[in-house]
């Protein structure tokens, strides 16, 4: 019997496949992970409040069990009794407003705009601030019945953001940080394990905020508008812009968020939220904040794409001691057979 180099390679390959069948390239498209995804629950939410004090208006429009197609929409528009829309967006709306849009394909937007020329609380305490909040929310659940550990990630296409403060005075007599505007996107994840325990999965935060900063001057507090990008701030690289009227924007960006690793029997639920919020104490001051367009003019596609992959530890395990022993035995067998064949040739 003669074993050539090609035969040794074939034998080695067979032994590797027997000793370590998980070694090799495994693709998400061919591996049966046993992941079952639920439909998408979503809601549009808006509120108005006088702070301190509490909400004076609150409304929610939830939709449960939706599918990406056909597209379903949850949307709300609230017109405040106080203030005007001084933003350069949604110019067909004259009054202060909060608006929210959530669609089952992941598209959505939120916006608030309120500039008040008089008291923020007509007929009541004037030492307060008025706040508008708009939120769009999506949540989805995945149950994992597979055997190898699987990673789940979420692809996001985050819409463009805008914030602006209006009429912030250059000086104040007393410390007072009352004007704010914020736009943000958040992801939060909870994993329920097979034994009933809970753990926090992957999270994500990205946003743009304008606020007042005060420095002591000779006789007054020097007051100016400050701005920051928070959370995954590197996503704004190259697209963060502020103009001469302190209107700051970030262009839309895409990113992948690792939600967590699942074992057999685990359940993962993620919540994706867009928020626009602002506060003002009135008397010719105001704000606006937007994430995309809350009226659906600028749709964002390829949002909320879920990817399931084999965990790294399963996809590329280290070569074990047992496998090395098997390979060593294969080499010994081949060498021994070659020695026997050589002696037989000499004897003949």
C-alpha positions in Angstrom: 0.0 0.0 0.0 1.4 3.4 -1.0 0.2 6.6 0.6 1.1 9.7 -1.4 1.2 13.3 -0.1 -2.3 13.9 -1.4 -3.5 10.9 0.5 -2.0 12.2 3.7 -3.7 15.5 3.2 -7.0 13.8 2.6 -6.6 11.6 5.7 -5.7 14.6 7.8 -8.7 16.5 6.5 -11.0 13.5 7.5 -9.5 13.3 10.9 -9.9 17.0 11.5 -13.5 16.8 10.5 -14.1 13.9 12.9 -12.2 15.4 15.8 -13.4 19.0 15.5 -16.5 19.2 13.2 -17.1 22.8 14.2 -13.9 24.1 12.6 -14.4 25.8 9.3 -16.4 28.7 7.9 -20.0 28.9 9.0 -22.3 31.4 7.5 -25.5 32.9 9.0 -27.3 32.0 5.8 -26.7 28.3 6.1 -26.6 27.7 9.9 -29.9 27.0 11.5 -29.8 29.3 14.6 -33.3 28.7 15.7 -34.1 32.4 16.1 -37.7 33.3 16.0 -38.5 37.1 15.7 -41.8 38.7 16.7 -43.6 41.5 14.8 -42.7 45.1 15.6 -44.6 47.1 18.3 -44.3 50.8 18.0 -45.8 54.1 19.2 -45.8 57.8 18.7 -45.7 59.8 21.9 -46.0 63.6 22.8 -46.2 65.6 26.0 -46.2 69.2 27.3 -45.3 70.1 30.8 -44.7 73.1 33.1 -41.6 72.4 35.3 -41.7 72.2 38.2 -45.2 71.0 38.2 -45.8 68.2 35.8 -47.5 67.3 32.5 -50.4 69.4 31.3 -50.8 67.3 28.1 -49.8 63.8 27.2 -50.8 61.5 24.4 -49.7 58.1 23.0 -50.6 56.3 19.8 -49.4 52.6 20.0 -49.6 50.0 17.3 -48.9 46.3 18.1 -47.9 43.4 16.0 -47.0 45.3 12.8 -44.9 44.1 9.9 -42.4 46.0 7.7 -44.8 45.5 4.7 -47.4 46.8 4.2 -46.2 49.9 6.1 -48.3 51.0 9.1 -47.9 54.4 10.7 -48.4 55.9 14.2 -48.4 59.7 14.2 -49.4 62.5 16.5 -49.4 66.3 16.3 -49.9 68.5 19.4 -50.4 72.3 19.1 -49.5 74.1 22.3 -51.7 77.0 23.5 -48.5 78.9 24.4 -45.9 80.1 21.9 -45.2 79.9 18.2 -43.2 77.9 15.8 -40.1 80.0 15.1 -38.1 77.2 13.4 -37.5 77.3 9.7 -39.2 73.9 9.3 -42.8 72.9 9.1 -43.6 76.5 8.3 -47.3 75.7 7.5 -47.7 75.3 11.3 -47.7 78.7 13.0 -48.2 77.6 16.7 -45.7 75.9 18.9 -45.9 72.1 18.4 -44.7 68.6 19.2 -45.0 65.9 16.5 -44.1 62.2 16.3 -44.1 59.7 13.5 -43.3 55.9 13.8 -43.6 53.5 10.8 -43.4 49.8 10.8 -40.4 49.7 8.4 -38.3 51.7 10.9 -38.8 55.1 9.3 -39.8 57.9 11.7 -39.2 61.3 13.0 -39.8 63.6 15.9 -39.9 67.4 16.3 -40.6 70.2 18.8 -40.6 73.9 18.4 -41.7 76.6 20.9 -40.8 80.3 21.2 -42.7 82.2 23.8 -42.9 86.0 23.9 -44.7 86.3 27.2 -45.1 84.2 30.3 -44.4 80.4 30.0 -47.4 79.9 32.3 -50.1 82.5 31.7 -52.1 83.1 34.9 -49.7 81.2 37.0 -46.2 81.2 38.4 -43.8 82.7 36.0 -40.6 81.2 37.6 -41.0 78.0 35.6 -40.0 76.5 32.3 -42.3 75.0 29.6 -41.3 71.8 28.0 -42.4 69.9 24.9 -41.3 66.3 24.2 -41.8 64.1 21.1 -40.8 60.4 21.0 -41.1 57.6 18.5 -40.5 54.1 19.8 -40.0 50.6 18.2 -39.6 47.3 20.1 -39.1 43.8 18.9 -38.5 40.4 20.6 -36.4 37.4 19.6 -36.6 33.9 21.0 -33.6 31.6 20.6 -34.0 27.9 20.4 -30.7 27.0 18.8 -27.7 25.2 20.3 -24.6 27.2 19.4 -24.3 30.6 21.0 -25.5 33.3 18.6 -24.9 37.0 18.4 -27.6 39.5 17.4 -26.9 42.9 16.1 -29.1 45.8 14.9 -28.4 47.9 11.9 -29.6 51.5 12.3 -29.9 54.3 9.8 -30.2 57.3 12.2 -31.9 60.3 10.7 -30.4 63.8 10.6 -30.6 65.8 13.8 -31.1 69.6 14.4 -31.2 71.7 17.5 -31.4 75.5 18.0 -31.9 78.0 20.9 -33.6 81.3 20.1 -33.3 84.6 21.9 -30.8 83.6 24.6 -29.7 86.8 26.3 -26.0 87.7 26.4 -26.2 88.5 30.2 -28.2 87.5 33.2 -28.5 88.9 36.7 -28.9 85.4 38.3 -27.8 81.9 37.5 -30.5 80.5 35.2 -30.0 77.6 32.8 -33.5 77.5 31.4 -33.2 77.2 27.5 -32.4 73.7 26.2 -32.9 71.8 23.0 -32.0 68.1 22.5 -32.3 65.5 19.8 -31.2 61.9 20.3 -31.5 58.2 19.4 -31.3 55.4 21.9 -31.2 51.6 21.9 -31.8 49.6 25.1 -31.8 45.8 25.3 -33.0 43.3 27.9 -32.2 39.5 27.8 -34.4 37.1 29.6 -32.5 33.8 30.3 -34.0 30.3 30.3 -33.9 30.2 34.1 -36.0 33.4 34.4 -33.2 35.8 35.3 -32.5 39.0 33.4 -29.5 40.8 32.1 -28.8 44.0 30.2 -27.8 43.6 26.6 -26.1 46.0 24.3 -27.1 49.7 24.4 -26.5 52.8 22.2 -26.9 56.5 22.6 -26.2 59.3 20.1 -27.4 62.9 20.2 -27.0 66.6 19.9 -27.7 69.1 22.6 -27.8 72.9 23.0 -27.9 74.6 26.4 -26.9 77.8 28.2 -23.5 78.3 29.7 -22.8 81.1 32.2 -19.5 82.7 33.2 -19.1 85.4 35.9 -18.5 88.9 34.5 -17.7 92.2 36.2 -21.3 93.0 37.2 -23.4 90.3 35.5 -23.3 86.7 34.3 -22.0 86.4 30.8 -24.5 84.1 29.0 -24.0 82.2 25.7 -25.2 79.1 23.9 -23.1 75.9 24.2 -23.5 72.7 22.2 -22.3 69.1 22.5 -22.5 65.8 20.6 -22.9 63.0 23.1 -23.0 59.2 23.2 -21.3 57.7 20.1 -19.9 61.1 19.2 -17.5 59.8 16.6 -20.5 59.1 14.3 -20.8 62.9 13.8 -17.3 63.2 12.4 -17.4 65.4 9.3 -21.1 66.1 9.4 -21.5 68.3 12.6 -22.3 71.9 11.5 -23.4 75.1 13.3 -24.4 78.2 11.4 -24.3 81.9 12.5 -27.7 81.7 14.3 -26.6 78.7 16.4 -28.6 76.2 14.4 -26.6 73.0 14.7 -27.1 69.8 12.7 -25.7 66.3 12.2 -26.3 64.5 8.9 -27.9 61.0 8.9 -25.5 58.2 9.8 -25.6 54.4 9.8 -24.2 52.1 12.4 -24.5 48.5 13.8 -25.3 47.9 17.5 -24.4 44.6 19.1 -27.5 43.7 21.1 -26.1 40.6 22.9 -25.2 36.9 22.8 -28.0 34.3 23.1 -27.9 30.8 24.5 -30.6 28.2 24.1 -33.9 29.4 25.6 -32.9 33.1 25.8 -35.3 35.9 24.8 -34.0 39.2 23.7 -36.0 42.4 23.4 -34.7 45.7 22.1 -36.2 49.2 22.2 -35.2 51.9 19.7 -36.3 55.4 20.5 -36.0 58.8 18.8 -36.5 61.8 21.1 -36.8 65.6 20.6 -37.2 67.8 23.7 -36.8 71.4 24.6 -37.4 73.9 27.5 -37.8 77.6 27.7 -38.8 80.2 30.3 -40.4 82.4 27.7 -40.2 86.2 27.4 -38.8 86.1 23.9 -36.9 82.9 24.2 -37.4 79.5 22.6 -36.0 76.4 20.9 -36.5 73.8 18.3 -35.3 70.2 18.0 -35.8 67.6 15.3 -34.7 64.1 14.4 -35.6 63.7 10.7 -39.0 65.0 9.8 -42.0 64.2 12.0 -44.3 64.5 9.0 -42.7 61.8 6.9 -41.3 64.1 4.2 -37.7 62.7 4.4 -38.0 59.0 4.8 -35.1 56.9 6.1 -34.8 53.3 4.7 -32.7 50.3 5.6 -33.5 50.8 9.3 -33.9 48.2 12.0 -32.1 45.4 10.1 -31.4 42.5 12.5 -28.4 40.2 11.8 -27.8 36.8 13.5 -24.3 35.3 13.5 -22.5 32.5 15.2 -20.6 33.7 18.3 -16.9 34.2 17.6 -15.9 31.5 20.2 -17.9 28.9 18.2 -17.0 30.1 14.7 -13.2 29.9 15.2 -12.3 27.6 18.2 -8.7 27.0 19.1 -7.1 23.7 18.0 -7.4 21.4 21.0 -4.8 19.1 22.5 -6.9 16.1 21.5 -6.9 17.2 17.9 -3.1 17.5 17.9 -2.8 14.0 19.3 -5.0 12.7 16.5 -2.9 14.4 13.9 0.2 13.1 15.5 -1.1 9.5 15.3 -2.0 10.0 11.6 1.6 11.0 10.9 3.0 8.0 12.8 0.7 5.6 10.9 1.8 7.1 7.6 5.5 6.9 8.5 5.2 3.3 9.8 3.5 2.2 6.6 6.2 3.9 4.5 8.9 2.0 6.6 7.2 -1.4 6.1 6.9 -0.8 2.3 10.6 0.2 2.1 11.8 -3.0 3.9 9.6 -5.2 1.8 11.2 -3.7 -1.4 14.7 -4.4 -0.1 14.0 -8.0 1.0 12.6 -8.8 -2.5 
